[in-house]
């Protein structure tokens, strides 16, 4: 389970990187497509934050067990 969750976080970061690269590669950004990319990035950031909180909680649980 942990490997799959870690991969999901890696996939999120990869997707965010792709979106960033897309913006950097554009000479002129199509407003509608740019808005779609920003919305996608916002969703990905929220997912990443949620996962990072979960990981932090897991570490805290492990620390309590020590």
C-alpha positions in Angstrom: 0.0 0.0 0.0 2.8 2.5 0.9 4.5 2.0 -2.5 1.3 2.8 -4.4 0.6 5.9 -2.2 4.2 7.1 -2.7 3.8 6.6 -6.5 0.7 8.6 -6.4 2.5 11.5 -4.8 5.3 11.1 -7.4 2.7 11.1 -10.2 1.2 14.3 -8.8 4.5 16.0 -8.8 5.3 14.7 -12.3 1.9 16.1 -13.5 2.6 19.4 -11.9 6.0 19.6 -13.5 4.4 18.8 -16.9 1.9 21.6 -16.4 4.7 24.0 -15.5 6.7 23.0 -18.5 3.7 23.5 -20.7 3.4 27.1 -19.6 7.1 27.7 -20.0 7.0 26.4 -23.6 4.1 28.6 -24.7 4.9 31.8 -26.6 1.3 32.8 -26.3 -1.0 31.0 -23.9 -4.5 30.2 -25.0 -6.6 31.6 -22.1 -9.1 28.8 -22.0 -6.5 26.1 -22.1 -4.4 28.0 -19.6 -7.3 28.2 -17.2 -8.0 24.5 -17.6 -4.3 23.8 -16.8 -4.4 26.1 -13.7 -7.6 24.3 -12.4 -5.9 20.9 -13.0 -2.8 22.1 -11.1 -4.9 23.4 -8.2 -6.6 20.0 -7.8 -3.2 18.3 -7.9 -1.8 20.6 -5.3 -4.8 19.9 -3.0 -4.2 16.2 -3.5 -0.5 16.5 -2.7 -1.2 18.5 0.4 -3.6 15.9 1.6 -1.2 13.1 1.0 1.6 15.0 2.7 -0.5 15.4 5.8 -1.2 11.6 5.7 2.5 10.9 5.5 3.3 13.2 8.4 0.6 11.5 10.5 2.2 8.1 9.6 5.6 9.3 10.7 4.1 10.6 14.0 2.5 7.2 14.6 5.8 5.5 14.0 7.6 7.9 16.3 5.0 7.1 19.1 5.8 3.4 18.7 9.5 3.9 19.3 
